Amino acid sequence: MSPDNPEGRFNLSLIHLTRGEYDKGWSHYRWRTDTRRKAGDRVPVPPLRQPRWGGEPLAGKTILLMPEQGFGDTIQFVRYAKLARERGARVFLAVHKPLHRLMLNCPLVDKVFLDGDPLPQYDYWAFPLDLPEYLGTEAGFTICSYIHPAKDLVVLWAARLEQLFGGHRVRPRIGLVWSGRPGHARDAQRSATPAVFAPLVLDERIDWVVIQQGEGFPQAYKFGERLVHNVGRGVTDLADTAAILSNLDLLISIDSAPVHLAGALGVPCWTMLDFAPDWRWLRAGDTTHWYQPNFRLFRQPAPGDWGSVVEALAMVDRG
């Protein structure tokens, strides 16, 4: 492989990262922004005046974190802002609107801005996924519960859920997410269907809620004789999602932004992974260094086999 081949270098990064070889992987992962890559594959570099941070000393400096890729990526890697601040930096975070209210309750950053708004003075900019290369990947593993839900929204959604279930909580409440953003490159592999969850939802010892946001999703789903409401229809942004999750005992979800939000909040989460999942989940194991301790992984034993995943979920639930 030519050392100047951007696709080869990026693919090499994924091989290393999937193996958990972070020190080797991150240096190649920077090639995700190379302008010779296809526009649909390349992470675009924002037209900013100040230089992109490359590990320079941060004492007395201000670093601006810019959004890249999905909302889950920002939620997962904003933890490294804490390490930047420990090195003496002020950390500003620019986000898209669905993340704005949520990140106002992240104590790891100094200021939060909407992407596109006028920005203050800063010394360097970086993507959140640039940070572990220079700050140490493993140092971020111990940073837990680093996003907090807005208290007023938690109270609001507690009242809505009580109304939905006819009073105070008497059974465990579990949220379900089976579909992510349709435009995601791997959506066909990572997303499931409502029918997959039928063996779980028929368990009447649990109050189930669906959290599928968007006009394309109905207000409720029928599983046999059981009706399960979709609270996602009332969600404005991820601050609402955080408040809902904070009122649940568990989230069961495919690999999408809500699992990262649950992990960042410290809400127990069971994540359903397809046969060849994203690099961050590695290739084996039912736990992850990224989110601890109440975060479990359930993997497809064969491509497309969600049935076995749900069967494993049901066995753990019954146990």
Number of C-alpha atoms within 10 A of each C-alpha: 8 7 7 9 13 21 19 14 21 21 16 19 25 20 16 19 22 19 16 16 13 19 17 15 22 23 16 20 22 18 22 20 16 18 13 12 16 10 11 8 12 17 17 14 15 13 6 9 10 13 11 18 19 13 11 9 12 18 13 12 17 21 24 27 27 21 20 19 13 12 19 18 17 25 24 21 20 25 27 24 26 19 19 24 20 12 15 14 21 23 22 22 27 22 21 14 13 15 19 19 18 24 25 20 17 20 14 22 23 15 16 21 21 18 15 9 8 8 12 10 11 16 17 20 23 20 23 22 21 21 24 21 18 15 17 14 16 13 12 21 15 12 16 16 17 19 23 20 23 17 11 10 17 20 15 13 21 19 14 16 21 12 11 13 16 9 11 11 13 10 13 12 19 20 22 21 27 21 20 21 13 10 8 14 11 14 15 14 15 23 23 21 11 15 13 17 22 15 14 18 24 15 14 10 11 14 20 25 26 23 25 23 23 12 10 8 13 14 16 14 16 13 16 9 7 13 14 16 19 21 22 22 18 17 17 12 16 22 24 22 26 25 24 25 28 25 19 19 14 21 27 23 24 23 25 23 20 26 27 23 27 26 24 25 20 21 24 23 27 22 25 27 22 25 17 17 18 16 15 14 22 16 15 13 11 13 17 17 13 21 25 20 15 15 22 18 19 21 25 19 15 12 11 16 15 24 15 16 23 21 15 15 21 16 11 9 10 9 6
